[in-house]
Amino acid sequence: MLTSSSSNAPVSAKNLRFGIAAARYNEKLADGLVTHCVAHLVAAGAATRSIKILRVPGTFEVTAAANHLARTGRCHCVIGLGVLLEGQTRHAELIGAAVAHGLTTVSVQTGVPTIFGVVTANTAAQARVRCLGAKYNRGREAAEAAIAMADLCKRSRR
């Protein structure tokens, strides 16, 4: 269970607003990330109306959507979700690095924490475990990080 750094009290997503920028490419896998992410946010107390989801064509476009969400002023944290499968070229590696850098830039420039929830896997089987499974689901893990960062930033502004 996620706990506050200043106490052992569980961190709640109640009264926090989240943006999710999620790729549609590798649709079944990406949908699994979104489903697990939203389910964890709601289970932690976020209202469904406090979660804005923007779907984009591919993982590369996640950064632009995350930037848009961060600049609305309505999100305490923005989560970027996507799935990259290694192929015979370095394409997935380059896209992954660009998105990681882009999400970091969004966070630094806007002051809104961004979470890198992009799965980069060598095989479809590895991606299925991380996107569709319960034990190692990166969507859930991204939600946990988002709750922690949103809570930290909200408390530090008091």
Secondary structure as the mmCIF struct_conf table of DSSP 4:
data_model
#
loop_
_struct_conf.conf_type_id
_struct_conf.id
_struct_conf.beg_label_comp_id
_struct_conf.beg_label_asym_id
_struct_conf.beg_label_seq_id
_struct_conf.end_label_comp_id
_struct_conf.end_label_asym_id
_struct_conf.end_label_seq_id
STRN STRN1 THR A 3 THR A 3
TURN_TY1_P TURN_TY1_P1 SER A 5 SER A 6
BEND BEND1 SER A 7 ALA A 9
STRN STRN2 PRO A 10 PRO A 10
HELX_LH_PP_P HELX_LH_PP_P1 VAL A 11 VAL A 11
TURN_TY1_P TURN_TY1_P2 LYS A 14 ASN A 15
STRN STRN3 PHE A 18 ALA A 23
BEND BEND2 TYR A 25 ASN A 26
HELX_RH_AL_P HELX_RH_AL_P1 GLU A 27 ALA A 43
TURN_TY1_P TURN_TY1_P3 ALA A 44 GLY A 45
HELX_RH_3T_P HELX_RH_3T_P1 THR A 48 SER A 50
STRN STRN4 ILE A 51 VAL A 56
BEND BEND3 PRO A 57 GLY A 58
HELX_RH_3T_P HELX_RH_3T_P2 THR A 59 GLU A 61
HELX_RH_AL_P HELX_RH_AL_P2 VAL A 62 ARG A 71
TURN_TY1_P TURN_TY1_P4 THR A 72 GLY A 73
BEND BEND4 HIS A 76 HIS A 76
STRN STRN5 CYS A 77 LEU A 85
BEND BEND5 GLN A 88 ARG A 90
HELX_RH_AL_P HELX_RH_AL_P3 HIS A 91 THR A 110
BEND BEND6 GLY A 111 GLY A 111
STRN STRN6 THR A 114 ALA A 121
BEND BEND7 ASN A 122 THR A 123
HELX_RH_AL_P HELX_RH_AL_P4 ALA A 124 CYS A 131
TURN_TY1_P TURN_TY1_P5 LEU A 132 LEU A 132
BEND BEND8 ALA A 134 ALA A 134
TURN_TY1_P TURN_TY1_P6 LYS A 135 TYR A 136
HELX_RH_AL_P HELX_RH_AL_P5 ARG A 138 SER A 156
TURN_TY1_P TURN_TY1_P7 ARG A 157 ARG A 157
#
